[in-house]
Structure formats: structure tokens, C-alpha cells
Amino acid sequence: LSPPCAMPDLAVIIPNRNRPDLLAQCLRFMEFQNRFRTELVIVDNDSDDPAVPAMYPQLRERHGAKIVSMNQKFNFARMVNIGVAASTSPMFLLLNNDVQITSPGLVEQMLAHALRPEVGVVGTKLLNADGSVQHGGMLLREGHAGVKTMLALHVLRGARRGDAGYLNALSSVRNYQAVTGALMASRREVFVQVGGFDEVHLPIEFNDVDYCLRVRKAGYRVLCLPLDGIFHFESSTRGTELSPEVARMRQAAMVCMAARWLEQFRHDPYRNPWVELGNVAQARFPWSDGREVYDDPGSATPDHASRSEARADIDRNLQCLN
């Protein structure tokens, strides 16, 4: 982005419930010298912490924030749709309240890619609080035979901050079928074209994956960038407890995704069937006996002959996939 170029207005859509500390932390990036005009939209899901409504007048005055109330049962997809509908900017950034953008210029890089006419969705690498990788794109696959288990796995989850990743998976711009909705940039025209998020069948889980797949079906690319300095304190607002209700909802979402996208889960064009990169910190191969194998001097690797043979197999498989 050098020299400086004009950026379109950007709607920042933040679904929020309680946690004024997280919301304040999330909004710190607006103090940077950003090269876009921000249209801030906060969709509040029935917050009952009195500190939250006390914040909103300050945000209206300081940032011109629009506060939209959704006093209904939690439905993330509906909150996204309400937020986009309440905005007018040609671009939007879907931003979880538990995401922190720590360096200037990162959002501009996402916007630069999202403006490309062939691109429909842009995500980026996200870090855990300890600096390890939380998200680097998603790989899709089907679970155990006979059970409708659809898996959306985060690329090299747990890898060390600064690791390039297997074949530079964490240090280069990559195409994927999906990226997380925790931080996602898209154009309004694309959102309208594909019908937004599915708030009926996928109210909480898989709605971001479904949106990305529909965007790809419409002919656009889904990208994940290797930006450094964005943290995701995952599930800080809703928690991680798997209640019976959540388990039922998750299974229903998987059944829905299997009905719509079974082929995309069975044959993800960006997943090498011989190299496991989903929800592991380092690449794993069928012949590595469960060990993590990675082109890093500090990692466990097979002997030179085995590694050379493995590399030859990988190259042949990549040629087949291409």
C-alpha cells in the first residue's frame, strides 16, 4: 500500500454482549491513523452489564457509532445481517468483540485485497493470547464414516508466532474455501449477491463457512493473509462450555452443511490428503508415526533419506492436485 492510495468507507460490524473490557480493547485500532473512514455499527445482544449501555453514548459521540439492539436469543448470523443492513459503506469488516488489532495498517491490507474484483472474502492469520497461531485459514473435511461430522479445521493451529509454516502456509497469501467470521472483510455487493449469512439454519456455527462457500460458488476467491499482530481471545464472550443444547445445535449445523456442501468437505481443493495441517501446530504425514514434521531445525524430523522420499511423494501429490 505504498504510495498511499484512497480507501473506501468501511463499515465495522461488531456483534457484542456485555464484556465492556473486551469491547474497549477491540476498538483501540480506531485510534490509529487509518486511511479509511469508519462507519462503526455495534449490534448489542441484550447486554445486562450496566457498564455496556454506559459506554454507548461515548462511542456515539467519539466515533459516530450506530448501536443496534437485538434483544432476542443469541443468533450470530442474524447479528451480522442486522449490522450490515444498518450500514451504508461499500465495504464491511466483521469484527468479533474479542479480537484485538495491535498495529496500524493491517486493516488497510485486508481492504486492498477485498477490493480486488475476483476476491469475495478476506480473512487473516489470528493469534492466541500467548502468541501462538489460532487461525491461518480453514481446511474442510468429512469426519468418521456413517456419522454426519463436518470438520472446519484451522491451519497450523498452535504454531509458534513467526513460523512460516509448511510450504509457507503462514507467511504467504493463500486461497482457501473458508476463513473464520471472527475477522472477515467483504464487499457489500458480494454479501447482497449471495444473500448474507444464513440466520435460519445456521444461527451460531458454520455460518461463516457457509457464507464463504456460497461466495466461492458465485465465482469469487476466499483469501487468508499472513498478517501479524491480530489477536483473537476466542469465545471470551460466550464461553466454551458444550451444553446439551449447544451439542444439538452443532449436530444440526453439521447435518445442514452435509446436505449443502458434502462434496466441498470431501474434496477440499486446498487440503493435501497426505499432509495434515488442520488443528495441528506442525505438518503431519501418514509415515511420521504421529510425530509432527516440519522444516524447522527445532522440530522432530525423519532421517535425510526418509525426508527426501517424503518430499518426492508430496511433490507428486501436489502435481496431481494441480
C-alpha positions as CSV (number, residue, x, y, z in Angstrom):
1,L,0.0,0.0,0.0
2,S,2.8,2.4,-0.8
3,P,2.4,5.1,-2.1
4,P,-0.8,5.9,-0.1
5,C,-4.0,5.2,-2.0
6,A,-7.6,6.2,-1.5
7,M,-9.6,3.7,0.6
8,P,-13.4,3.4,0.5
9,D,-15.5,3.9,3.6
10,L,-15.6,0.8,5.8
11,A,-18.4,-0.4,8.0
12,V,-17.0,-2.1,11.1
13,I,-19.7,-4.6,12.3
14,I,-19.2,-5.7,15.9
15,P,-21.6,-8.2,17.5
16,N,-21.5,-7.6,21.2
17,R,-22.9,-8.8,24.5
18,N,-21.6,-7.5,27.9
19,R,-17.8,-7.5,28.3
20,P,-17.1,-3.7,28.2
21,D,-13.4,-4.5,28.7
22,L,-13.2,-6.6,25.5
23,L,-15.2,-4.0,23.5
24,A,-12.9,-1.2,24.6
25,Q,-9.8,-3.3,23.7
26,C,-11.3,-4.2,20.4
27,L,-12.0,-0.6,19.5
28,R,-8.4,0.7,20.1
29,F,-7.5,0.2,16.5
30,M,-9.8,3.2,15.7
31,E,-7.2,5.5,17.4
32,F,-4.7,4.6,14.6
33,Q,-4.1,7.0,11.7
34,N,-6.3,4.8,9.5
35,R,-6.7,5.5,5.8
36,F,-10.4,4.8,5.6
37,R,-13.4,6.4,7.1
38,T,-15.0,4.1,9.7
39,E,-18.7,3.5,10.0
40,L,-19.0,1.8,13.3
41,V,-22.0,-0.5,13.9
42,I,-22.4,-2.4,17.2
43,V,-25.1,-5.0,17.3
44,D,-25.9,-5.5,21.0
45,N,-27.4,-8.8,22.0
46,D,-29.4,-8.0,25.2
47,S,-26.4,-6.9,27.3
48,D,-27.3,-6.8,31.0
49,D,-24.0,-5.4,32.3
50,P,-24.8,-1.7,33.2
51,A,-21.3,-0.7,32.1
52,V,-22.1,-1.5,28.5
53,P,-25.0,0.9,27.9
54,A,-23.0,3.5,29.7
55,M,-20.3,3.1,27.1
56,Y,-22.5,3.6,24.1
57,P,-23.2,7.4,24.4
58,Q,-19.4,7.9,24.4
59,L,-19.0,5.8,21.3
60,R,-21.7,7.7,19.5
61,E,-20.1,11.0,20.4
62,R,-16.5,9.9,19.7
63,H,-16.9,7.6,16.7
64,G,-20.4,8.3,15.4
65,A,-21.3,4.7,16.4
66,K,-24.7,3.2,15.5
67,I,-26.0,0.9,18.3
68,V,-28.5,-1.6,17.1
69,S,-30.3,-3.7,19.7
70,M,-31.2,-7.4,19.1
71,N,-33.0,-8.4,22.3
72,Q,-33.5,-12.0,21.2
73,K,-31.9,-15.4,21.7
74,F,-28.3,-15.3,20.5
75,N,-28.0,-15.7,16.8
76,F,-24.7,-14.7,15.4
77,A,-25.7,-14.9,11.8
78,R,-28.7,-12.6,12.4
79,M,-26.5,-10.1,14.2
80,V,-24.2,-10.0,11.2
81,N,-27.1,-9.5,8.8
82,I,-28.6,-6.7,11.0
83,G,-25.3,-5.0,11.2
84,V,-24.7,-5.0,7.5
85,A,-28.3,-3.8,6.9
86,A,-27.7,-0.9,9.3
87,S,-24.6,0.3,7.5
88,T,-24.2,2.0,4.1
89,S,-20.5,1.7,3.3
90,P,-19.5,-0.3,0.2
91,M,-17.1,-2.5,2.3
92,F,-17.6,-4.1,5.7
93,L,-15.3,-5.7,8.3
94,L,-16.9,-8.3,10.5
95,L,-15.1,-8.0,13.8
96,N,-15.6,-10.1,17.0
97,N,-15.5,-8.1,20.2
98,D,-12.8,-10.5,21.4
99,V,-10.4,-9.6,18.6
100,Q,-7.6,-7.0,19.1
101,I,-5.8,-5.3,16.2
102,T,-2.5,-4.1,17.6
103,S,-0.7,-2.5,14.7
104,P,-1.7,0.2,12.2
105,G,-2.1,-0.7,8.5
106,L,-3.3,-4.2,9.0
107,V,-7.0,-3.4,8.1
108,E,-5.8,-1.5,5.1
109,Q,-4.1,-4.6,3.8
110,M,-7.3,-6.6,4.2
111,L,-9.2,-3.9,2.3
112,A,-6.7,-3.8,-0.5
113,H,-7.3,-7.5,-1.2
114,A,-11.1,-7.3,-0.6
115,L,-11.3,-4.6,-3.3
116,R,-9.9,-6.9,-6.0
117,P,-12.9,-7.8,-8.2
118,E,-12.1,-11.5,-8.2
119,V,-12.0,-11.7,-4.4
120,G,-15.1,-12.0,-2.3
121,V,-13.9,-12.6,1.3
122,V,-10.6,-11.8,3.0
123,G,-9.5,-13.2,6.4
124,T,-6.1,-13.2,8.1
125,K,-3.9,-15.1,10.5
126,L,-5.1,-14.7,14.1
127,L,-3.1,-15.3,17.2
128,N,-3.9,-16.6,20.7
129,A,-3.1,-14.6,23.8
130,D,0.2,-16.4,24.1
131,G,1.2,-15.5,20.6
132,S,0.7,-19.0,19.0
133,V,-1.4,-19.3,15.9
134,Q,-5.2,-19.6,16.4
135,H,-6.3,-19.3,12.7
136,G,-4.5,-19.4,9.4
137,G,-7.4,-20.3,7.1
138,M,-9.7,-23.3,7.2
139,L,-9.4,-26.8,5.7
140,L,-12.6,-28.7,5.3
141,R,-13.1,-32.5,5.6
142,E,-15.7,-35.1,6.4
143,G,-15.5,-36.9,9.8
144,H,-15.9,-40.6,10.5
145,A,-17.9,-42.7,8.1
146,G,-21.5,-43.2,8.9
147,V,-21.7,-40.0,11.1
148,K,-22.5,-36.6,9.7
149,T,-19.5,-34.9,11.1
150,M,-18.3,-31.9,9.1
151,L,-14.9,-30.5,10.2
152,A,-13.6,-27.0,9.6
153,L,-10.0,-27.2,10.8
154,H,-7.8,-24.2,11.5
155,V,-4.5,-24.3,9.5
156,L,-1.5,-25.0,11.8
157,R,-3.3,-24.1,14.9
158,G,-0.9,-23.8,17.8
159,A,2.2,-23.0,15.6
160,R,4.7,-20.6,17.0
161,R,4.3,-16.9,16.2
162,G,6.7,-16.1,13.3
163,D,6.8,-19.7,11.9
164,A,6.5,-19.6,8.2
165,G,4.6,-22.9,8.3
166,Y,4.7,-25.9,6.0
167,L,5.3,-24.7,2.4
168,N,4.9,-21.1,3.8
169,A,1.3,-21.7,4.7
170,L,1.5,-19.0,7.4
171,S,3.7,-16.5,5.6
172,S,2.0,-16.1,2.2
173,V,-1.4,-15.1,0.8
174,R,-3.4,-18.3,0.4
175,N,-6.7,-19.3,-1.2
176,Y,-9.0,-21.4,1.0
177,Q,-12.6,-22.5,0.9
178,A,-13.3,-20.6,4.1
179,V,-11.9,-18.3,6.8
180,T,-13.3,-17.5,10.2
181,G,-16.0,-14.9,10.7
182,A,-14.2,-13.6,13.8
183,L,-12.4,-11.2,11.4
184,M,-13.6,-11.0,7.8
185,A,-13.7,-8.3,5.2
186,S,-16.1,-8.4,2.3
187,R,-17.8,-6.1,-0.2
188,R,-21.5,-5.2,0.3
189,E,-22.3,-6.1,-3.3
190,V,-20.9,-9.7,-2.7
191,F,-22.8,-10.0,0.6
192,V,-26.1,-9.0,-1.1
193,Q,-25.5,-11.2,-4.1
194,V,-25.1,-14.4,-2.1
195,G,-27.9,-13.5,0.4
196,G,-25.8,-12.7,3.6
197,F,-25.4,-15.1,6.5
198,D,-27.9,-18.0,7.0
199,E,-29.7,-17.0,10.2
200,V,-32.4,-19.7,9.9
201,H,-30.4,-22.9,9.6
202,L,-27.0,-21.8,10.9
203,P,-27.6,-19.4,13.7
204,I,-24.4,-19.9,15.6
205,E,-21.9,-22.3,14.0
206,F,-20.7,-22.9,10.4
207,N,-22.5,-19.7,9.2
208,D,-19.1,-18.2,8.3
209,V,-18.0,-21.3,6.4
210,D,-21.4,-21.5,4.6
211,Y,-21.0,-17.8,3.6
212,C,-17.6,-18.4,2.2
213,L,-18.7,-21.4,0.3
214,R,-21.6,-19.5,-1.3
215,V,-19.2,-16.7,-2.2
216,R,-16.9,-19.2,-3.9
217,K,-19.9,-20.8,-5.7
218,A,-20.7,-17.3,-7.0
219,G,-17.2,-17.2,-8.6
220,Y,-15.1,-15.3,-6.1
221,R,-12.0,-16.2,-4.2
222,V,-11.6,-16.5,-0.4
223,L,-8.2,-15.4,0.8
224,C,-6.3,-15.7,4.1
225,L,-3.5,-13.1,4.6
226,P,-0.4,-13.7,6.7
227,L,-0.7,-10.5,8.8
228,D,1.0,-10.4,12.2
229,G,-0.4,-8.6,15.2
230,I,-4.1,-9.5,15.4
231,F,-5.2,-11.5,18.5
232,H,-8.4,-13.5,19.0
233,F,-9.3,-14.3,22.6
234,E,-11.7,-17.0,21.4
235,S,-15.1,-17.5,23.0
236,S,-14.4,-14.9,25.6
237,T,-18.0,-13.6,25.4
238,R,-20.0,-16.8,25.1
239,G,-17.6,-19.2,26.8
240,T,-16.6,-22.7,25.6
241,E,-18.9,-25.0,27.6
242,L,-20.5,-27.6,25.5
243,S,-24.0,-27.9,26.9
244,P,-26.6,-30.4,25.5
245,E,-28.3,-27.6,23.7
246,V,-25.1,-26.5,22.1
247,A,-24.3,-30.1,21.1
248,R,-27.7,-30.5,19.5
249,M,-27.2,-27.2,17.6
250,R,-23.8,-28.2,16.4
251,Q,-25.0,-31.5,15.1
252,A,-27.9,-29.8,13.3
253,A,-25.5,-27.4,11.7
254,M,-23.3,-30.3,10.5
255,V,-26.3,-32.1,9.0
256,C,-27.2,-28.8,7.2
257,M,-23.7,-28.4,5.9
258,A,-23.5,-32.1,4.8
259,A,-26.7,-31.6,2.8
260,R,-25.4,-28.4,1.1
261,W,-21.6,-28.9,0.8
262,L,-20.7,-32.6,1.2
263,E,-18.5,-32.5,-1.9
264,Q,-16.7,-29.4,-0.7
265,F,-15.9,-31.2,2.6
266,R,-14.9,-34.5,1.0
267,H,-12.7,-32.9,-1.6
268,D,-11.3,-29.6,-0.4
269,P,-9.0,-28.5,-3.2
270,Y,-6.7,-26.8,-0.8
271,R,-6.2,-29.8,1.5
272,N,-3.5,-32.3,0.6
273,P,-4.8,-35.7,1.7
274,W,-1.2,-36.8,2.5
275,V,-0.3,-33.8,4.7
276,E,-2.3,-33.0,7.9
277,L,-2.3,-29.2,8.6
278,G,-5.7,-28.8,10.3
279,N,-5.7,-28.2,14.1
280,V,-2.0,-29.2,14.4
281,A,0.9,-27.0,15.2
282,Q,3.2,-28.6,12.6
283,A,2.7,-30.7,9.5
284,R,2.0,-34.4,10.0
285,F,2.4,-37.1,7.5
286,P,1.0,-40.7,7.4
287,W,4.5,-42.1,7.7
288,S,5.6,-39.9,10.6
289,D,4.2,-42.2,13.3
290,G,2.2,-39.4,14.9
291,R,5.2,-37.1,15.1
292,E,4.9,-33.6,13.9
293,V,7.2,-33.0,10.9
294,Y,8.1,-29.5,9.8
295,D,11.0,-27.8,8.0
296,D,12.3,-26.2,11.2
297,P,15.6,-27.2,12.9
298,G,13.9,-27.4,16.3
299,S,11.3,-29.9,15.2
300,A,11.4,-33.7,15.1
301,T,12.1,-34.9,11.6
302,P,12.8,-38.2,9.9
303,D,16.3,-39.1,8.7
304,H,17.5,-37.5,5.4
305,A,16.6,-40.4,3.2
306,S,13.1,-40.7,4.6
307,R,12.6,-36.9,4.3
308,S,13.8,-37.0,0.7
309,E,11.3,-39.8,-0.1
310,A,8.5,-38.0,1.7
311,R,9.3,-34.8,-0.3
312,A,9.1,-36.7,-3.6
313,D,5.8,-38.2,-2.6
314,I,4.5,-34.7,-1.6
315,D,5.6,-33.2,-4.9
316,R,3.9,-35.9,-6.9
317,N,0.7,-35.4,-4.9
318,L,0.8,-31.6,-5.4
319,Q,1.2,-32.2,-9.1
320,C,-1.9,-34.4,-9.1
321,L,-3.9,-31.8,-7.1
322,N,-2.9,-29.0,-9.5
